[in-house]
Amino acid sequence: MPTLGIDVGASKVRSVVLEEGRILLDEETKLAAPSQEELRRIFQEINQRIKAEGFPITGVGVGLPGTVEGAGVSYAPNFTALIGWNIEKDLKEIFPAPIFLTNDAKAFILAEVEIGAAQGKKDVVGLTLGSGLGGGLILNGALYLGRGSAGEVGHEIVDLPNRREAEDFASAKFFQKFGKSPDELRQLAAAGDKNAQQAFSEFGENLGVIIANLVNLLDPEVVVLGGGIVGAADLFLAQTKTSARDLIVNPSRKNIEIIPAAFGPSAGAIGAALLAKI
């Protein structure tokens, strides 16, 4: 029976209906504002669409950008309106099916390992490059949660004197100093703008440093990249691999696979739908 997966971001919401690995519905909705009211409206719209299509949904998985604990989110620096909200309660009032909450990056890597780019792999690091830098870990073939929030790569401190986090260097936050969004810079870079191309080169180098740290620590088989910025992978991925290669200490791991997600922007919603089947 089909399940519904919802991937909540700071600027958009993705919804997917999945049945036996087949995508029956895949839609994206822009957030007018990162607020509880706007999210409730979008959830209601999704439910109406599900009813109109006649999908007999048996579970709803929701990926959220932050630390998911209990019925909601306890920490979400890129979507503060989520903090303290009993989102599970509201979702139960909207959708007539069991609700499953998880972190968005964990949903993303679950999709890529179950049916995507890292299918069959046992040790995988997943990174989502968007408004922030999310992380999900598959270790020994299972989603690793620690006490619940393991994988928060973006909040590793990589510049101790200034207390700057990894996501300050490898997410949309990095591009703020250029005065343009990643999408705007991507268009400029594709048109030959040298400054925009240099911005992505620096981004790629930063990302490579972060990946090298993860490889040295966890020694995964593969690193999978997701999130909106991966659409510009042709502008930074080569530099990412070079940067990581220089800093990975084990000679046999220097050429670790670093690959884009198979499901692109739909991966998080697909993973959330898979979670609702478990």
N, C-alpha and C positions, 0 to 999 in steps of 0.2 A: 504494500500500500504506500502511496506517496507521502512524503514528509516535506515540510516547509522549512527553509533555511533563510535567516535574515542576518545580514552583515551591516551593523551600524557603524558609520564613520562620522567624522566631525563635519563633513560637508555633503554627504550623500548616504543613501540606504539602498542596499542591494537585496533583492529577494529572489529565491530560486525554489521551484518545486521539483523534487527529485524522486524518481521511482526506479529501483533496481539499477542505479547508475545512469539512468536516462534523465536528461533535463527536459521537463515538460513546460516550464515557464521560467524566464530569466528577465528581470526588470530592474532598472535603476531609477531612483527618485532623488532629486536634489533637495537638500535641506535648506529651507528659507532662513532658518536660524537654528543654532544648536541648543534647543530648548526641549523641555519635557512636553510641552503642549504641541510642538511641531512633530515630535516623534509619535505621540499618541495619534495625531491626525494621520500620519503616514501608515502606522500599524492598522488603523481602521480602514484605510484605503486598500491596503494589501488584503485584508480579510474580505472586503467586498469583492475584490477581483477573484479571490479564491472561490468564493460562493458563486460568482457569475460563471466561472469556468467549470464548476461542478466537481472540483477535485476533493475527494474524500480524505482530507489530511488527517494522519494518525499521530502526528507529533510536530512540535515547532521548536527548532533550535535557533538560538539568537546569539550571535557573536558581538561582544561589546568592547569598546576601546578603553580598557583599564583593568584594574584588579577586581575580578569578580569573586564576591564572597556572599554566600547565602542567597538572598532574594534580590541582590543588586550589586552595585559597584562601590567600593570603598575608596578608590583612588583613580582619578581620570584627569590628568593635567590638560589634555587636549579637548575634553568635553566635560567641564566641571558640573554641568547641569545634571549629569547622571549620578553624582555622588549623593548617597543617602536616600535615593529614590527606590521604593519597593517596586521595581519594574516588573518583577514576576507577578505580583498581584494584578497590576494593570493589564498585563498580557493575558492572564487567565480570564479576565473579564471580556477581552476582545476575541480571543481565539478559543474555540471549543475543542481543545486538544491539550495533552500534556506539554508543559513548557520546560525547555532545557537551556540553561544559560552557560556561556563560557566566554573566555577572552577571544577577541577576534583573530589574533595571530595564531592561537592554538587551533581554532577552527580551520584556518587557512592551511596549516601544515598537515592537519588530519586529512583534508581533501587530497593534497598532493601526494601523500604516502599511500592512501587507500586506493585511489583511482587515477592519480595524476603523474607528474613528472618524476616523482621519487618512488613510484609503485614498486613494492618488493624490497625496498631498502629498510634496514633495521635501525640505523643510527643516522639521523637527519637533523640539520638545523634549518629552520625556516625564518626568514626575515621579511617583514612587510615594510616597505618604504613609502610612507605617505605623510600625513600631517605630523606624525611621530614615527618612531622606529620600534616596531613590534617584533617579538620573538616567540617562536614555539619550538619545542624540543621533542623529537622521537628518539628514545634511547632503549636499546634492547627490544625494539619492535613495539613499544608502547608509548603513548603520550605521557611525557614526564611533567608532573605538576608540583613535585616537592610537597610542601604543606598546602599548596593551592595556587601559588602565583609564580612558580619557577618559569624562567625564560624571559624575564624583563630585561632584555639586552639593552634597550634604549636608555635605561636608567643607570647603566654602569658609568661611573665617573672616569673619564678619560683625560681630563685636564684638571689635575688636582688643585693647582694654585687658584684657578678661577671657578672651581666646582662645576665645570661644564660636563654634560652628559653625552653619551654616544649619539643620541638623537639630535643634539645640536650640530653634529657634523655629518649625519647621514640620514636626513629626512628633509621635509619641506622647510624646516627651520633653517637649514644651512643656506638656502637660497635667498633668505630675507635680506641679507647684506647686499645683494645685487639689485634690490628694489623691484624684483619681478617674481612672478610665480614660476614654479618648475615648468608648467605648460607654456608660458610665454617665452621662457628661456629656451625651451626645446624648439619652438618654432624659429626663433632667431638663430639658434645653432644650426638647424637644418638649412637655413638660408645662407649660411656661411659666416655668421657673426663670430669673430674670433674670441671676444670676451665671453659670450655665452658658451662657446665650446670649451673655453678654459674653466668656466664654472663647473661644467659637468666632469671635466678631467679631475679637478680638485675633489669633487664629490666622490668620484670613483676611487681616488687614492684613499680618502678617508674611510670609505666602506671597506676597502681591502685591509686596512689596519684592524678594523673591528672584526672582520672575518678571520684574520690571522690569529687574533687573540682567542676566538672561539675554537678554532681548529687546534691550537696548542693546548687548550684546556680540555676539549671534549673528543677530539679526533673523530668527527663524523665521516660518513661515507660521501656525503654530498651536502651542499648548501643550496637551498632553493629560495629565490627572490620573488616576492610578490608586492602588491601595492601599486598605486597609480604611477609612481615615478619609474617603475620598471618598463613602462612604455617607451622610455628614452634609453633603454639599455645599450643600444648601438652607440650612444655617445659616452658611456662611462664603463661598460663591463670589461673591456680590454684593460683599462687602467686598474680596475678593481683586481683583476687576476694578477697583474704584474705586481701591484702593491702587496697583495696577500702572499705571493710567492716569495718575495724578498724577506718576509717576516715570519713565515712558518718555519719552525726549527727542525722538524723531522724531514730530511731530504726526500723520503719516499711519499710525503704528503703535500709537497709544494705545489703540485699540479692538481689539487683537489677540484672536483667538479663544482662549478658555481653556475647555476642555470636558472633561467626565468621559469616561473610557474606555468604549468600547462593550461590552467584555467583562467589566467589573467585576472581581471577584476572580479570574476565570479567565484574565485576559489574560496573566499571566506564564507560566503553564503552556502556553497556546496558542502563545505565542512560542517557548518551548523546543521544542515539538513541530514548529513550522515550521523551526526551526534544524536539527533532526534530518533534515529533508528535503534540506537544501542540500548 
